[in-house]
Amino acid sequence: MLSRNSAQTILNGDKGLQDRLSVLRLASSINPLFSNPAIAGGFIRDTLLGFLPADCDVIFNGYCRNQPGISECVVKAESQLKLGPFSDWEFENVTATGVSGNMQQDVVGVYSNYTDWLTMAMCVAESGEAFFGAKTLDHISNRSYDIRFQGIAVWMGFRQRTYWRALGGVASRGMYLCHKLKLTPTTESMAVFLKYDEILSHLDSAERDGLLKWFSYKVRNLPDFGDTLRRFGVTAFS
């Protein structure tokens, strides 16, 4: 079982992660309104699983949604440190988008919008100390995928998604992650995946087309993904 200390050691030894943390530390000193930046979610998950992260989600405490000046201070920090440039940053102001007002609770606690336990991990930039969701390390150790229904509730409320649209998004993302990261879905997750076509039948045409477009984009470069669709009886792409 992967312990917190072992996970922290892996993250401390990952040069790609440490370079990005260096950039964020400098960027937050250049722009004090870019407060307490932290690398969150999939970047930490993929690093711990031994995969190259696809992008880098950064959360921070700011003053408004789509806050101006963030990309500029990060680019300046990259230039000064002669790191990057990294083109895959994605920034989210937790002060504006969170539910509780507490960064840790909104990212790895009960109010997190993560819809699987595996992804509930973040690394705080200033110190490099990692924080994990309650079941995150268990699922990383077991390489298992389990739907987190509390995250669906947050999506339905804050993101204003209908139940069926939220469930369809979770099922799409879950099948994508299981295939890409070679994860084993839990019995509960399997039950949702096997109902994928039925879930889609509850969506209107715009929701359905938008979801399938996103799903197709995510899996476009994954070899043999058709095998996964057949495994779960998905015919939506036929």
N, C-alpha and C positions, 0 to 999 in steps of 0.2 A: 504494500500500500504506500502510495506517495505521501510523504509527510509534508507539513508546511515548510519545515527547514530544508528538505530536499528540493521542493519546488522553488523556494527562494534561491537556493544554490544554482539551480538550472537557469533561472532568470538573471541572476547576477553574472553568470558566465556567458550570456548570449550577447555578442558584440553588437548585433543589429539593434537589439532592445536598448542596450546601454548607450549607443550613439544617439538614439532618438531621445532618451531621457536627458542626455546632455544638452541637446537642442532645446528641449522644453524648459529646462532650468534657466538657460540663458534667455530664452524668449520671454519668460515670465518676469525676468528682471528688466528687460528692455521695455516691456509693456506691462505695468503693474495691474492693469485691468484684465489681463490674462492670468487670473489667479488660480493657484493650486492645480495646474494641469496634471492629468494622469492618463496613462495609456490603459485602455479598457477593453474588455470583451475578447473578441476573436483573435486579436494579436497575441494576447497572453495564452489563450487556449491552444492556438496552433503551435506556438513556441514550445509549450510543455509537452505537446504530443509529437514534436519532432518534425512538423511541417512548416514550410515557408509561408508566413502570413500573406494574405491577399491584399490587405490594406491596414491602415492604422487609425483606429478610433481614439480620439482624445476628448476627455471630458474636462471641464474646468468650471470655476465659479466666476461668473461675469455679471453683466447687468441687463442683457437683453438677448432675445433669440436672434440668430444670424448676426452676431455682434461684429461690427467692423474692426479692422486693424489686426485681426488674429493671424491671418495668413501672412501679412506683411512682417510682423515681428518674428514669426517662425522662419521665414525666408532669410531675414537679416541674420538670425542666429546661425542658420546653416552656413551662410557665407562666412561669418566671422570664425566659426569653428572648422571650416573647410570639410563639412560633412554633407552628404547628400549631393545635390538636392533630392529630397524625397517628394514624389509626386502623388502619393496616396494617402495624405493626411485627411481625416474627416473630423470636424470639430463640433462639439455639442456643449452648450452652456447648461449645466445641470441646474443652476439657480433658476433659469427660465423654463426649463423643460421637465424638471423633476417633480415629484409628487409631495415629498415630505419636507424639502428644504435642507435635508442632511445628505451630503454627497455620498457617504458610505451606505446609508440606508437606501438611497435611490439607485445605487449601482450594484451592490452585493447583498442588500437586505431585502426586507419584505416588499418594499415599494419598487424594486427593480422591474424593468420591463423586459428583461431577458426571459425568453420562453423555453430555455433548456438550462438545466443545472450546470452543464459543462462549461458554458460561456460566462458564468458569473464569477469573473476574476478581474482584478484591476491592479495596476502597479503605480503607486503614487510617485510622481516625477521627482519631487524635491529630495526624497530620501531613498527611493528605490524599493521601499518596503512594499511587499505584495499583500493584498487582501483578497480573500476568497469567500464565495458563497458557501452556505452550510453543507451542501452535498457535492461541491465542485470537485474536490480532490478525489473523492470516491469514484466519481464517474470518469475522471481523467485516468485514474489508475486502472479501472476496468474497461476503459475505452468503450463506454456505453453512452447511449443517447436516451434521455428521459425528458418528456415534455413537462414543463413547469407551468401549471395551470394558473398560478397567481400572476405570472407574467402576461398571460392572455387577458386576465381581468384588467391589468394596467393598460394594455394596448386598447382594449375596448373603451375604457374610460378616457384616458388622456389622448390617445390617437384617434378616437372616435371611429372605431371600426365596429361593424356588426359582428355578432358572435360567429357566424359562418365565414365571414371574410377573415376574421382573426384566426380561426381554426384552419382555414385553407392556407393561410400564410405560414402557419406553424408547420403544417404537414409538408408543404413544399420545401421549406427550409430544412426540416428534419431529414427528409429523404436525400436532399442535396448534401448535407453534412455527413450523413451516414456513409454515403458513397465516397465522397471526397476524402474523408478522414478515416475510412475503414472502421466505422463504429458499429456496435451491436445495439439495435434498438431494444428498449424494454418491452414487455408484453403490452403495456398501456400504449406506448408509442406505436407499436405494430398495429394495434387495433385502429388507431386513427389513420395510419397510412393506408390500411386496407379499405378504408371508407372514403378514399380521396375523391373518386368519381361522384359518390353520393354527396359529399360536401360541396363540390362544384355545382351540383344541380340546384343548390339553394341560393346561388349567387345570380345577380342580374348579369346581363351580357357584358356590361362595361367592367364590372368587378371581375368577372371570369376572364375576360380578355386581358385585363391589366395584370392579373395574377399569373396567367400562363405566359405572358410576355416576359415578366420578371423571372419566372422559373426557367424559361428557355435561355435567357441571358446568363443566368448563374451556372447552368450546366453545359453551356455551349462547348467548352473545351475539355469536358470530362469524358475519358474513353469508357465505352461499354455502359453508359448510363442507361441505355435501353434495357439492360439486364435487370437493373434495379426497378424500373417501371413495371416490367413484367412480373417481378417478384411480388410486387404489391398490387398487381391487377389493375394498374393505371392504364386507361385507354384514352385519356383526354388528348393525347398528342397523336392519336392514330388518324 
